[in-house]
Amino acid sequence: MTELPTEIYFIIFYNLKNDFHGLFTCTRVNRTWCENVIPILWSEPDLHLRDNRLIQVLFLTLNAEEQTLLIPFDIIGSGQARPLFNYTNFIRSIPKDHLYYGIKNWLPPLKDTGIRGTDQPRIQDERRPVTEKPVTDELRQDAVTCSLIAMLLRTSANLKQFYINDEVICNQLIFKKLCEKTSITSLDVHYTNEVMDGLEIFLNNNPALTTFNLKSKEFGAEKMEKLVKALCKITALNFLDLHNSRISTEEEWKILGKFLEKNTTLTSLALNENYLKSDLGLKEEEC
């Protein structure tokens, strides 16, 4: 049988991109089919990130620096060989929540691991830094999340869509890799005021960002000024979502309004579920 050009294989298999099980079956036909199907299978893992098997593959891709984040929690690798393909290199999208739920499902509860629980302090040794926080399931999940996201930012050369929350962006390793990542065109952030400076640096380094979704617990005029200043440097932004971001004061709205008045690239804007507090102390009115 005559071999088809790689481009033709890709076109054929791409038509099956929504048939996950069909594509997976194709990987077992021969090496050529496998090499053409794997990039499509892994480009948008979406809900499949909730599958324990995918999380295990991601875990096997961690380097020594990323594994260090897990040492204080006694989370170690399974000893399996590294994956046959650089699967994470093909990932283009990490949607909201799917990775977090996948990690939660993959990581066994603390009570099933034999690790000391919340009522017992950690003991320092040469590998483990001193921590005042007791070990909890939530802290262990956060550690794995930070470790895997750091790895994805390092290895996913084609990453375009990314979701990140405030706990994760506060991690210095992730923050460094995020600021170096210039391929991202769509960013979804849930943050607190403490990470505004880091977010500003990322926006300054990514003028090609086209979609920006931001949910904040509270802004304030100073943070709004920083955000608007960073947004002004994004030359390709066409979708801005600030719904439910607690924009509440007249000063905040004026700062945002000046930005919107000058912007010429936006085609879609979401500002619902924000409030305007009257200077006279009257009842808040939803915008």
HURA-V39515 format. One record per residue. N is the residue number from 0. SS is DSSP state (H for helix, E for strand, C for the rest). PSI is psi as a letter, one per 40 degrees, with the letter a starting at -180 (999 if undefined). BURIAL is # if it has 16 or more other C-alpha atoms within 10 Angstrom, else .. Layout:
N/SS/PSI/BURIAL  N/SS/PSI/BURIAL
//
This chain:
0/C/h/.  1/C/h/.  2/C/h/.  3/C/i/.  4/C/i/.  5/H/d/.  6/H/d/.  7/H/d/.  8/H/d/#  9/H/d/#  10/H/d/.  11/H/d/.  12/H/d/#  13/H/d/#  14/C/e/.  15/C/e/.  16/C/d/#  17/C/e/.  18/C/g/.  19/H/d/.  20/H/d/.  21/H/d/.  22/H/d/#  23/H/d/.  24/H/d/.  25/H/d/#  26/C/e/#  27/C/e/.  28/C/d/.  29/C/i/.  30/H/d/.  31/H/d/.  32/H/d/#  33/H/d/#  34/H/d/.  35/H/d/#  36/H/d/#  37/H/d/#  38/H/d/#  39/H/d/#  40/H/d/#  41/H/e/#  42/H/d/#  43/C/g/#  44/C/d/#  45/H/b/#  46/H/d/.  47/H/e/#  48/H/e/#  49/H/e/#  50/C/h/#  51/H/d/#  52/H/d/.  53/H/d/#  54/H/d/#  55/H/d/#  56/H/d/#  57/H/d/#  58/H/d/#  59/C/e/#  60/C/e/#  61/C/i/#  62/C/a/.  63/H/d/.  64/H/d/.  65/H/d/#  66/H/d/#  67/H/d/#  68/C/d/#  69/C/e/#  70/H/d/.  71/H/e/#  72/H/e/#  73/C/f/.  74/C/h/#  75/C/i/.  76/C/i/.  77/C/e/.  78/C/e/.  79/C/i/.  80/C/i/.  81/C/i/.  82/C/i/.  83/C/d/.  84/C/i/.  85/C/g/#  86/H/d/#  87/H/e/#  88/H/d/#  89/H/e/#  90/C/h/#  91/C/e/#  92/E/h/#  93/E/g/#  94/C/i/#  95/C/h/#  96/C/d/#  97/H/d/#  98/H/d/#  99/H/d/#  100/H/d/#  101/H/d/#  102/H/d/#  103/H/d/#  104/H/d/.  105/H/d/#  106/C/h/#  107/C/i/.  108/C/i/#  109/H/d/#  110/H/e/.  111/H/e/.  112/C/e/.  113/C/e/.  114/C/i/#  115/C/h/#  116/C/a/.  117/C/e/.  118/C/e/.  119/C/h/.  120/C/i/.  121/C/i/#  122/C/h/.  123/C/h/.  124/C/a/.  125/C/e/.  126/C/d/.  127/C/h/#  128/C/i/.  129/C/h/.  130/C/h/.  131/C/e/.  132/C/h/.  133/C/i/.  134/C/h/#  135/C/i/#  136/H/d/#  137/H/d/.  138/H/d/.  139/H/d/#  140/H/d/#  141/H/d/#  142/H/d/#  143/H/d/#  144/H/d/#  145/H/d/#  146/H/d/#  147/H/d/#  148/H/d/#  149/H/d/#  150/H/d/#  151/H/d/#  152/H/d/#  153/H/d/#  154/H/d/#  155/C/g/#  156/C/d/#  157/C/e/#  158/C/h/#  159/C/d/#  160/E/h/#  161/E/h/#  162/E/h/#  163/E/i/#  164/E/i/#  165/H/d/#  166/H/d/.  167/H/d/#  168/H/e/#  169/C/e/#  170/C/h/.  171/H/d/.  172/H/d/#  173/H/d/#  174/H/d/#  175/H/d/.  176/H/d/#  177/H/d/#  178/H/d/#  179/H/e/.  180/C/h/#  181/C/e/#  182/C/e/#  183/C/h/#  184/C/e/#  185/E/h/#  186/E/h/#  187/E/h/#  188/E/h/#  189/E/h/#  190/E/i/#  191/C/i/.  192/H/d/.  193/H/d/.  194/H/e/#  195/H/d/#  196/H/d/.  197/H/d/#  198/H/d/#  199/H/d/#  200/H/d/.  201/H/d/#  202/H/d/#  203/H/d/#  204/H/e/#  205/C/g/#  206/C/e/#  207/C/e/#  208/C/h/#  209/C/d/#  210/E/h/#  211/E/h/#  212/E/h/#  213/E/h/#  214/E/h/#  215/E/i/#  216/C/d/.  217/C/i/.  218/C/c/#  219/C/i/.  220/H/d/#  221/H/d/.  222/H/d/#  223/H/d/#  224/H/d/#  225/H/d/.  226/H/d/#  227/H/d/#  228/H/d/#  229/H/d/#  230/H/d/#  231/C/d/#  232/C/e/#  233/C/h/#  234/C/e/#  235/C/e/#  236/C/h/#  237/C/e/#  238/E/h/#  239/E/h/#  240/E/h/#  241/C/f/#  242/C/i/#  243/C/f/#  244/C/e/#  245/C/f/#  246/C/h/#  247/C/d/#  248/C/i/#  249/H/d/.  250/H/d/#  251/H/d/#  252/H/d/#  253/H/d/.  254/H/d/#  255/H/d/#  256/H/d/.  257/H/d/.  258/H/d/#  259/H/d/.  260/H/d/.  261/H/d/.  262/C/h/.  263/C/e/.  264/C/d/.  265/C/h/.  266/C/e/.  267/E/h/.  268/E/h/.  269/E/h/.  270/C/e/.  271/C/i/.  272/C/f/.  273/C/i/#  274/E/i/#  275/E/h/#  276/C/h/.  277/C/h/.  278/C/e/.  279/C/e/.  280/C/f/.  281/C/i/.  282/C/i/.  283/C/i/.  284/E/h/.  285/E/h/.  286/C/999/.
//
